[in-house]
Amino acid sequence: MDQGVSTGRDGALLVVGDVVTDVVARHRGRLAAGTDTAAVIRTLPGGAGANVACWAAHEGCADVRLLGRVGADAAAWHERELVAAGVRPRLVVDPEAATGTVICLVDTAAAAERTFLTDSGASLRLGPADWSDALLDGVDRLHLSGYLLFTESSRALAERALAAARARGVPVSLDPASAGFLEELGADRFLAFARELDLLLPSRDEACLLTGLPEPADAAAELSRLVPLVVAKAGADGALVARSGTVRARVPAVPVTPRDTTGAGDAFTGAFLAALLMGAAPEEAAARGCRAGAEAVRAVGGRPSRRGEGSRADGDAPIRSPGAGTLPTAVRTVLAPECRDADDQAL
C-alpha cells in the first residue's frame, strides 16, 4: 500500500458509516438531578461517518460518497442535508428501525466538553447485504467509521469493504470513533481489524486506550508499528503524525475559544482525507485538519456551515426538519438569561 499518502489523483472518497440525528443540549455547569436544568437545544443532522463526508466536501474534495443506513422516519431529511453539503449519499432505508439519535450534552462552563447518550437505531444495522464492490468504482480512498466495529452485522460489512478495497489497491482509513464503545469491544479485537488498515486516526484517549500507554505520543508511535500511518488527534494540543514507530511531526492546534466540541474530530478527519486526496503530505494534511477542527468548535453541531449561510454559530442558517415544512436550525428552549448569553455570544 501507500503508507496512507495519496497519489494526488483527486479521485472519489467513499465513507461508510453512521448517519444519525443529533439533539444538542448546551447547558452551563452541572446538571441538576431530579429537576430542570437551563439549556439551549437544537436538532441537527449528524453521525460520525456523515460528518466526515460533509467536512471532506467542505474542504474541497469534489467527489464524496457516503454509505449509511437510516430509518424511514428521517431518510428524506438526511438525504437532503447530505446532498446540500456536497455529498453523494447512498442511504439504505431500514424497514424496522428508526434513524439513530444522539443526545449531546455540552457543558458551556467546561470548555464546551460534551457527553453523548446514543441510540444507534438503524445506523449500526448496516450489514454485508448493503455492500457492493461496485461502490468502489472510481474511488481513490475508503474511510470507515469506527462505529461499524461495535455490532456484528456492521463489523461484517466493514470486513467485506476492507477486503474489497485491498483487492483493488484502494487505501483504507478508520477513526475509532468512541473510547467508551472501544473499551467495551476490547483493544485486541479492534487491533486485529486495524492491522489491515493504511491509516488510523484515533483521538489521544483512544490511542492510549488501545496501547495501554499513558502518553499520547508514545501511544501514537506504538500504533504506527501496526498501521503504516497514525495521526492522533489531541484537541487543543493539535495532532501527532507517526510512522514506523516514531512520531514524525507535532502539528499545533489553531487557538480558538470552543463553543461546542461535537464533531471536531470528524472535521479533522474529513479535512485530512480531503487534503491527502489532493496530494498533500500527511503533515500538511494534519494542519488542514487542525484548522477544520477549530472551525468546527466555533459553531454548534458536527457539520460545516454551508456556503452562503454564514456561521452556524449565529443560529440563523435554515435547515429542513425531519418532518414537514422548514424550521430554523436552532429550535431553542431558553430557560434562563445566562444560557441565552452563552448561546448568543459572538466568538
Secondary structure as UniProt FT lines:
FT   TURN            3..4
FT   STRAND          12..16
FT   STRAND          20..27
FT   TURN            33..34
FT   STRAND          40..46
FT   HELIX           48..58
FT   TURN            59..60
FT   STRAND          64..71
FT   TURN            72..74
FT   HELIX           75..84
FT   TURN            85..86
FT   STRAND          87..94
FT   STRAND          100..107
FT   TURN            108..112
FT   STRAND          113..119
FT   HELIX           121..125
FT   HELIX           128..130
FT   HELIX           133..136
FT   TURN            137..138
FT   STRAND          139..145
FT   HELIX           146..150
FT   HELIX           152..168
FT   STRAND          172..175
FT   HELIX           179..185
FT   HELIX           187..194
FT   TURN            195..196
FT   STRAND          199..200
FT   HELIX           204..211
FT   HELIX           216..223
FT   TURN            224..226
FT   STRAND          229..233
FT   HELIX           235..237
FT   STRAND          239..243
FT   TURN            244..245
FT   STRAND          246..251
FT   TURN            262..263
FT   HELIX           264..277
FT   TURN            278..279
FT   HELIX           282..297
FT   TURN            307..308
FT   HELIX           312..314
FT   STRAND          318..320
FT   STRAND          326..328
FT   HELIX           337..344
//
